[in-house]
Amino acid sequence: MNYQFLFSGIAFLVIVSCVIVRTAVLRRRGIRAMVFGETDKSDFYLVAVLIAIVYAATARSLGLPMWRQLLEPFWESAVPGWIGVALCALAVVMFILTLVSFGDSFRVGIDEKAPAPLKTGGTFAISRNPLYLGMLLLLAGLFLIHRNLLIVAAAAFFAAMIHRQILREETFLKENYGEEYSDYCGKVRRYI
């Protein structure tokens, strides 16, 4: 059994579960946290990329059909994989801490109808986008664990989509929070 593959799957499931649970908890409080795709339908491309990442991460170990060259590992050493496991663990911790920092302001997508207060404390004091930073750490970890072309392509596309989303959110935040957001940008970097 490849424990690195197993851990990467668990890390991914923990992050997805955290989003689902947090969204459900907020919905029970009367807060609509799932606004994904409402401001831009192209957000749904992320779903296809997530499916590709999951498939790429599981195809080799489960023997799923895939063009072999896409799943062939770039190297055989296990050492980078263990670094990947550490990055995945760090991503999970960062993700959970950020959900705590978000409080009731957590949204999946841009909530133009009911924007929540600007968050600048907790993990947001380290990065303006700690949740996305956690996702990028997870992608880096997945690459080091699975080390194949399909993961590289899907992770690169997902990272580009994350950056695009950050830019869209920054525009929204500038418009809604003005000087407060500008001051925050002067103190805390976009990523780290």
C-alpha positions in Angstrom: 0.0 0.0 0.0 1.3 3.4 -0.9 0.8 5.5 2.2 1.6 8.7 0.4 -1.2 8.2 -2.0 -3.5 7.3 0.9 -2.6 10.4 2.8 -3.1 12.7 -0.2 -6.6 11.3 -0.7 -7.4 11.8 3.0 -6.1 15.4 2.9 -8.2 16.1 -0.1 -11.3 14.5 1.5 -10.8 16.4 4.7 -10.6 19.8 2.9 -13.7 19.0 0.8 -15.5 17.8 3.9 -14.6 21.0 5.8 -16.1 23.1 3.0 -19.3 21.0 3.0 -19.7 21.0 6.8 -18.9 24.7 7.1 -21.4 25.6 4.4 -24.1 23.4 6.0 -23.5 25.0 9.5 -23.8 28.5 8.0 -27.0 27.6 6.1 -28.5 26.4 9.4 -27.7 29.9 10.8 -29.5 31.5 7.8 -26.3 32.4 6.0 -26.1 31.5 2.3 -22.4 30.5 2.0 -22.6 28.6 -1.4 -22.7 31.3 -4.0 -20.3 29.6 -6.3 -20.9 30.4 -10.0 -23.5 33.1 -9.4 -21.3 36.0 -10.6 -19.5 34.1 -13.3 -20.6 30.7 -14.8 -17.0 30.0 -15.8 -16.4 29.1 -12.2 -17.8 25.7 -13.0 -14.6 24.9 -15.0 -13.1 24.4 -11.5 -15.4 21.4 -11.0 -14.0 19.7 -14.1 -10.4 20.4 -13.0 -11.1 19.0 -9.5 -12.5 15.9 -11.1 -9.3 15.6 -13.2 -7.1 16.1 -10.2 -9.0 13.4 -8.2 -8.9 11.0 -11.2 -5.1 11.7 -11.7 -4.5 11.1 -8.0 -6.4 7.8 -7.9 -6.1 6.3 -11.4 -2.7 4.7 -10.9 -3.3 3.3 -7.5 -6.8 2.0 -8.4 -5.9 0.8 -11.9 -8.4 3.1 -13.6 -8.1 3.4 -17.4 -5.9 6.3 -18.5 -3.3 6.9 -21.1 -0.2 5.5 -19.5 2.1 8.3 -20.4 -0.1 10.8 -18.4 0.2 8.7 -15.2 3.9 7.7 -15.5 5.8 9.1 -12.6 8.6 11.6 -13.3 10.8 10.0 -10.7 10.8 6.9 -8.5 12.3 8.4 -5.3 9.9 8.4 -2.3 11.6 11.3 -0.6 9.7 14.1 -2.5 6.5 12.3 -1.8 7.0 12.6 1.9 7.7 16.3 1.5 4.4 16.3 -0.4 2.7 14.6 2.5 4.0 17.3 4.8 2.7 20.0 2.4 -0.7 18.3 2.3 -0.8 18.2 6.1 0.2 21.9 6.3 -2.6 22.6 3.7 -5.2 20.9 5.9 -4.1 22.8 9.0 -4.1 26.1 7.1 -7.5 25.3 5.7 -9.0 24.6 9.1 -7.4 27.6 10.8 -8.7 29.8 7.9 -12.2 28.5 8.3 -12.0 29.4 12.0 -10.7 32.8 11.1 -13.5 33.3 8.6 -16.2 32.8 11.1 -19.6 33.6 9.6 -17.9 35.4 6.6 -17.0 32.2 4.8 -18.4 32.0 1.3 -17.8 29.7 -1.7 -17.8 32.3 -4.5 -18.3 36.1 -4.4 -21.4 37.1 -2.4 -22.5 40.4 -4.1 -25.9 40.4 -2.4 -24.9 40.0 1.2 -21.1 40.7 1.6 -19.8 39.8 5.0 -17.4 41.9 7.1 -13.8 42.2 5.9 -11.6 39.7 7.7 -8.0 40.8 8.6 -7.2 38.7 11.7 -6.2 35.1 12.3 -4.7 33.6 9.2 -5.7 36.7 7.2 -3.0 38.6 9.1 -0.4 36.3 7.3 -1.9 36.2 3.8 -4.9 38.0 2.2 -5.8 34.6 0.7 -4.9 31.9 3.2 -7.6 29.5 2.0 -6.2 29.7 -1.6 -2.7 29.5 -0.2 -3.7 26.2 1.5 -5.2 24.9 -1.8 -1.9 25.8 -3.6 0.1 23.9 -0.8 -2.2 20.9 -1.4 -1.6 21.1 -5.1 2.1 21.2 -4.6 1.9 18.3 -2.2 -0.2 16.3 -4.7 2.4 16.9 -7.4 5.2 15.7 -5.2 3.3 12.6 -4.2 1.8 11.6 -7.6 4.5 13.3 -9.8 2.8 12.7 -13.1 1.9 14.8 -16.2 -1.9 14.7 -15.5 -1.4 16.1 -12.0 0.9 18.8 -13.3 -1.5 19.9 -16.0 -4.6 19.9 -13.7 -2.7 21.5 -10.8 -1.3 24.2 -13.1 -4.7 25.0 -14.5 -6.3 25.0 -11.1 -3.6 27.3 -9.8 -4.3 29.7 -12.7 -8.0 29.6 -11.9 -7.3 30.3 -8.2 -5.2 33.3 -9.2 -8.0 34.5 -11.5 -10.5 34.1 -8.7 -8.3 36.1 -6.3 -8.1 38.9 -8.8 -11.9 38.9 -9.2 -12.3 38.9 -5.4 -9.8 41.8 -5.0 -11.9 43.9 -7.4 -15.0 43.1 -5.4 -13.3 43.9 -2.1 -11.9 47.2 -3.4 -15.3 48.3 -4.5 -17.1 47.2 -1.2 -14.5 48.0 1.4 -12.6 50.9 -0.2 -9.9 52.4 2.0 -10.2 49.7 4.7 -9.3 47.1 2.1 -6.5 49.3 0.6 -5.0 49.7 4.1 -5.1 46.0 4.6 -3.4 45.4 1.2 -0.6 47.7 2.3 0.0 45.5 5.4 -0.6 42.0 4.2 0.6 40.4 0.9 -1.6 38.6 -1.6 -0.1 35.2 -0.9 2.6 35.3 1.7 
